[in-house]
């Protein structure tokens, strides 16, 4: 069995700063400690590592926390709060940028993992054409990782305010790629499962706070944070679940 741990939306701020009364760094360290108990083969970090904007100090701190994780491989993609260049220089040194975008693939025994860059809040035509070429040439089915959900999800506040900005175009490409079987994203700070054609699309909660799905305004759950484990048994059999941690917020003052 091959296992992948996914974390997303950690929103790390400069040292000493709180995010809406929450110590995001403390929760990030707790999440990594919990992941280490599972000893996954891969750790994927799917964007919004930084709280407001990415800095060298933030990425170096994240690297110091995860450098000893019990994994064979670690992969990163940027979110809309990240600085792709600084992230690449401090976390993903061996991967090139393509016209300023960080996207790449990795082969496992049963799936080709594909990582896309939606940090501009769009998926570029360059990436979508590249994805279609992988779909055409790959002998394996595809497991896709990207920061933004690739369809509207029934999460009213996030669907209304902060969706991927070219969803209709992206969906056409996803629907045309028959080898995409699973999609894993973050960004919405919630747990959700939807379908896009033949692909099962999982949204993974944040490691710092969650956003309720039904309200039209931003209503947050500040006590629960989590991460996802993906267990790949073979090319036709995966199992995934979210593991939550809980911590009361003592300081409600927003920073």
N, C-alpha and C positions, 0 to 999 in steps of 0.2 A: 504494500500500500504506500502511496505517495501523498504527502500532506502539505498543504499551503495554509499559512496564516495571513489574513488580510487585516490591516489596520488603516484607518482613514480619518481625515478631518481632526487632527490633533491640535491644531491652532496654537502652536507654541509661541508665546510672546517673549520679548526681551527679559532677561533675568530679573526676578523680583516682582514682575507685573502679574496681576490677576486678570482673568478673562471672565467678566460678569460674576465676580466673586469666587471664581474657581481657579485653583492652582493647576493649570493644564500640564505643567511639567511633572508634577507629582503623579497625576493620573496616567501620563504617558509611561513613566517608570513602573507604575503598578501593572499596567497592561503588558509591558514587555516581560516583567517578572512572571506573570501568569502564562504568557505564551511559552516561555522557556520550559515550563513544566511539561508541555506537550512535545517538545523537541521536533518541530515541523521541519520538513526538508527545505521549504522556501518561506521567506517573509516578503510579502508585497505591501508597499506603502503607497496608497492610491490618492495622494494629493492633499492640499491644504495642510501641509506640515507646519507652515507658518500661520500665525494668528491673523495678522493684518497684512504684512508684507515680508517676504523672505530676506534674511540677512545672513551674513557669514557666521555670526555668533550663534544664531539659532540652529543652522544646519550643522555646525561643528558640535554643538551640544547634543543634538539628536544622534549624530554619529558616535559620540562618546558613550551614549546609553545603549545603542544597538550593536556596537562593534563586537561584543562578546555573546550575542544571541546564539542559541543552540540551533543554528540552521546552516545548511550547506550554501544557500544562495540568498541574496537580498536584492530586491528590485524596487525602484522608485519611479513614480511619475508625478508631474506637477499638477497642482490645482490652481484655481484662479487667484488664490492669495500667495502663491509661491513666485519666487524669482527663478526662472528655469536655469539661467546661466549659473547663478550662485549655487543652486541646488546640485547641478551637474558637477561643478568644480569641487564641491565639498562632500558629495554623497555617491556620485555615479561616475567616477573618474575615467572608466574605461569605455564609455559609450559616447559616440559623436552626436552633435546636434545637426539636424537637417533643416536648413533655413530657420534656425532658431527654435525648432521644435524637438522634443525628446520623445521618440517613439522607436520601438524595437521589438524583437521576438526572441523566444527561447524555447527550445525543444525539450520536452520531457518524454518519458516512455510512451505515454498514451495520448497526450495532447500537445499541440503547439500553443504556447502562451504568447499572446499578443498584447503589448502595452501601448496605449495611445495617449496623446497630449491634448487635453482640452482646456489648457490654462488660459487661452484667449476667450473662453466661453463658446468657442466654435470647434468643430473638427474640420480641418482644412481639406480641400480637394486632394492635395498631395497625399495626406494620410489615408483618405478614403480610397483613392486609386491604389495605393500600396497595399491596403487591406484586401482589396479585391484580387490583386495579383497573388497575395499569399493564399487566399481562398482557392484560387485556380490551380496553384502549383503544389500546395501542401498535401502530403499523403495522410496527414493526421487531421482530426477535427480540431477546432479552434476554441480556446478559452480566452475571452477578451477581458482586459482590465483597463478601465478609464475612470477619470474622476467624476464626470457628470453622468447622471442617468441619460439613457439614449431615447427615452420616450417620456411623455407625461405619465405620472404615476398615481394620481389621486391624492397627492400630498398638496393640499390646497395652497398653503402659503408659498412653498418652494416652487410649485408648478407655476404660480402666478408671478412671482417676483424674480426667481433666479434659475430658470431652466437653461439647458443648453440652447443656444440661440438659433441653431439650424437643424432642429429635430426633424422636420419633414424630409429634408434632403438626406440626413443621416439614416433615417429609417428605410429609405429606398435602398440604400447600399446594404444595410444589415439584412434586409429581406432578400436581397439578391445573392447573399453569401451563404450558401447552403451548409457550409462546414462550421459555421459559428453555432455552437451548441450551448455555451454558457457565457454570460456577461456579468461581471462583478464591478460595481461602482460604489461611490460614496456620495458626498456633497449634500445630500438631503437630511443628514443627521437623524436617520430613522432606519428601521428594519422593514423591508418590503420585498415582495416577490411578484414579478409580472412576467408576461410573455411578449416577445416580439417575433412573430412568425414561429419558426421552429426553435428559437433560442429562449432559454430560461434566463431571466434577468434578475439578479439579486442586488439589492441596495443594502449596504452595511452601515451600522450605526457609527457615530463618532466616538473617539476615545475621550471626549471632554464633556459634551452635553447633547441632548436630543431635542428634536422639534416635533411636536405633536402633528399628526397628519390631517385632522379634520378642521381645525380653526383656519379662518381666512387670514388671520394675523399671526405673528410669530409668538407662539406659546411654548415655553421650553420646559423640559424635564432636566433639572440640574443635578439630580442625584445618581442617575444611571449612565454608565459608559461601557463600551464593549468593543469586541473584535470578532472576526469570523474565522472559523476553521473549515477547510475544504479537504475532504478525504477522497482521494481518487483510487478506486479499487481496480478498475480496468477502463477500457475505452467506452463502455456502455453503463458504467456504474459509478456515480459520485454521490457523496453525502456531505451536506454542509449544515452548519448551525452557528448561531451567534451565541457567544459567551458574554454575559453581562457581569460587570462589577458594580458595586454600589458604595456611595460615600455621601454622607450628609454635607450640605454646604453651610458653613457656620458664618461666613461673611457674605452678606447679600449685596454689599456695595459694589456697583459696577465700576470697572476700571476704564 
